[in-house]
Amino acid sequence: MSFLSSNIVAGLPALIGVILGLRLATEGFPFLFYVGVLFGIAFLALHLGYGLMSRFPRFAGSSIEIWIFSAIAVTAFATATVILISFRGALDCVVGLKQLSGEQAKTVSTALIGAVTTYVALAWTKDIGDAKGYFWPSTHFKKAMETAYGELVTKPGNDTQTYEAMFLDTVRGHGPIGWDFKARRIRSGILADFI
């Protein structure tokens, strides 16, 4: 198993995002700016990659890799949100804990925090932890390859290595390589050689 496709590396965006989320929750607005910039860089790099895949696939593929910063930013926002909601003052505004006894307030707080954490985990960060989904580069790399195919003046035939590199999980000469970091490098190189 390649180090770059291992769980050690795949889990790094979630870990870094949680650390940034803790800083965001404790330092507030100034740190919000940095996390926002991180997401902005990821967004620009992703769209640059989409636009250049049919002309400069190697550069476009590298640009799409920067999209991983979006996973870090989303995890940071999610972590900060859960932490801020867990503070009693924030919960009191949402639920109105003043009229409850200490034990009742604790039960209501735990239920609300659990619900918010579950929602954030399922809706936003589950795919990040699983190294797949919208916030992972392979999803967008596949779409960029499909878009590039439509933009190519001369399209590769269905029985060629280039076509396999653009659409299939198995590529002639490389076997079943999937769409991980190493495979994306191979695929963009094959497309670059075709162009």
PEFEN-V284276 format. One record per residue. RES is the residue in three letters. SS is DSSP state (@ for helix, = for strand, . for the rest). PSI is psi in degrees with one decimal (none if undefined). D_FIRST is the distance of its C-alpha to the first C-alpha in whole Angstrom. Layout:
res=[RES;RES]
ss=[SS;SS]
psi=[PSI;PSI]
d_first=[D_FIRST;D_FIRST]
This chain:
res=[MET;SER;PHE;LEU;SER;SER;ASN;ILE;VAL;ALA;GLY;LEU;PRO;ALA;LEU;ILE;GLY;VAL;ILE;LEU;GLY;LEU;ARG;LEU;ALA;THR;GLU;GLY;PHE;PRO;PHE;LEU;PHE;TYR;VAL;GLY;VAL;LEU;PHE;GLY;ILE;ALA;PHE;LEU;ALA;LEU;HIS;LEU;GLY;TYR;GLY;LEU;MET;SER;ARG;PHE;PRO;ARG;PHE;ALA;GLY;SER;SER;ILE;GLU;ILE;TRP;ILE;PHE;SER;ALA;ILE;ALA;VAL;THR;ALA;PHE;ALA;THR;ALA;THR;VAL;ILE;LEU;ILE;SER;PHE;ARG;GLY;ALA;LEU;ASP;CYS;VAL;VAL;GLY;LEU;LYS;GLN;LEU;SER;GLY;GLU;GLN;ALA;LYS;THR;VAL;SER;THR;ALA;LEU;ILE;GLY;ALA;VAL;THR;THR;TYR;VAL;ALA;LEU;ALA;TRP;THR;LYS;ASP;ILE;GLY;ASP;ALA;LYS;GLY;TYR;PHE;TRP;PRO;SER;THR;HIS;PHE;LYS;LYS;ALA;MET;GLU;THR;ALA;TYR;GLY;GLU;LEU;VAL;THR;LYS;PRO;GLY;ASN;ASP;THR;GLN;THR;TYR;GLU;ALA;MET;PHE;LEU;ASP;THR;VAL;ARG;GLY;HIS;GLY;PRO;ILE;GLY;TRP;ASP;PHE;LYS;ALA;ARG;ARG;ILE;ARG;SER;GLY;ILE;LEU;ALA;ASP;PHE;ILE]
ss=[.;.;@;@;@;.;@;@;@;@;.;@;@;@;@;@;@;@;@;@;@;@;@;@;@;@;@;.;@;@;@;@;@;@;@;@;@;@;@;@;@;@;@;@;@;@;@;@;@;@;@;@;.;.;.;.;@;@;@;@;@;@;@;@;@;.;.;@;@;@;@;@;@;@;@;@;@;@;@;@;@;@;@;@;@;@;.;@;@;@;@;@;@;@;@;.;@;@;@;.;.;@;@;@;@;@;@;@;@;@;@;@;@;@;@;@;@;@;@;@;@;@;@;@;@;@;@;@;@;.;.;.;.;.;.;.;@;@;@;@;@;@;@;@;@;@;@;@;@;@;@;.;.;.;.;.;.;.;.;.;@;@;@;@;@;@;@;.;.;=;=;.;.;.;=;=;.;.;.;.;@;@;@;@;@;@;@;@;@;@;@;@;@;@;.]
psi=[135.2;141.6;-38.4;-19.4;6.3;166.4;-25.4;-47.8;-38.8;-29.9;-10.4;-43.4;-39.9;-43.4;-47.9;-39.8;-41.5;-42.9;-44.8;-36.0;-38.8;-42.6;-40.7;-43.0;-33.5;-29.1;-17.0;-142.7;-44.8;-37.8;-25.9;-39.0;-46.2;-40.5;-37.7;-40.9;-41.1;-45.4;-39.4;-42.2;-44.1;-44.0;-46.3;-43.0;-39.3;-48.2;-29.3;-43.1;-43.9;-44.9;-26.8;-3.5;-36.1;-9.5;-42.2;71.8;-36.4;-46.6;-42.4;-42.8;-41.6;-37.4;-41.2;-30.4;-29.5;-17.3;-19.8;-24.6;-28.8;-37.3;-39.7;-45.5;-44.1;-41.7;-38.4;-47.1;-42.3;-44.1;-46.6;-39.6;-47.0;-41.9;-46.1;-36.4;-29.6;-14.8;138.0;-37.9;-42.8;-40.5;-36.1;-35.8;-35.1;-45.4;-28.2;69.1;-9.7;-36.5;-1.0;153.6;168.3;-44.1;-40.4;-42.6;-40.4;-41.7;-46.2;-43.1;-45.6;-42.0;-45.1;-44.9;-40.7;-42.0;-45.8;-43.4;-43.3;-44.3;-48.5;-43.2;-45.3;-41.6;-31.1;-42.2;-6.8;-47.7;-30.8;-46.1;-29.5;1.5;46.3;178.4;-171.1;-36.8;10.1;138.2;-32.8;-35.5;-46.1;-29.8;-44.4;-46.1;-37.9;-36.8;-42.6;-43.0;-43.2;-39.8;-43.1;-24.7;-14.1;134.1;-48.4;115.0;142.0;145.4;157.8;-20.3;24.9;160.8;-36.3;-43.6;-43.5;-42.0;-28.9;-26.2;-26.4;159.9;-22.7;132.4;129.4;129.4;-11.5;-14.6;-159.1;95.2;-15.4;-149.6;25.4;-175.3;-50.2;-42.6;-37.7;-36.8;-45.4;-47.0;-44.6;-33.1;-41.4;-43.6;-41.0;-41.8;-34.6;-41.1;none]
d_first=[0;4;6;9;7;7;10;11;12;13;15;17;19;21;21;23;25;26;27;29;31;32;34;35;37;38;39;40;41;40;37;37;37;34;32;34;34;30;30;33;30;27;30;31;28;27;30;31;27;29;32;30;28;30;31;29;25;23;25;26;22;22;25;23;20;23;23;21;24;26;23;24;28;28;26;29;32;31;31;34;36;35;36;39;40;40;42;46;48;45;45;49;49;47;49;52;51;55;57;54;54;51;50;50;49;46;45;45;43;40;41;41;38;36;37;36;32;31;33;31;27;28;29;28;25;23;21;20;18;17;15;18;21;24;23;19;19;18;21;23;21;22;25;26;25;27;30;30;30;33;35;34;37;36;33;31;32;30;29;27;24;25;26;22;20;23;23;20;17;17;18;20;18;15;15;13;12;13;14;11;12;11;13;16;16;16;18;21;21;22;25;26;27;28;31]
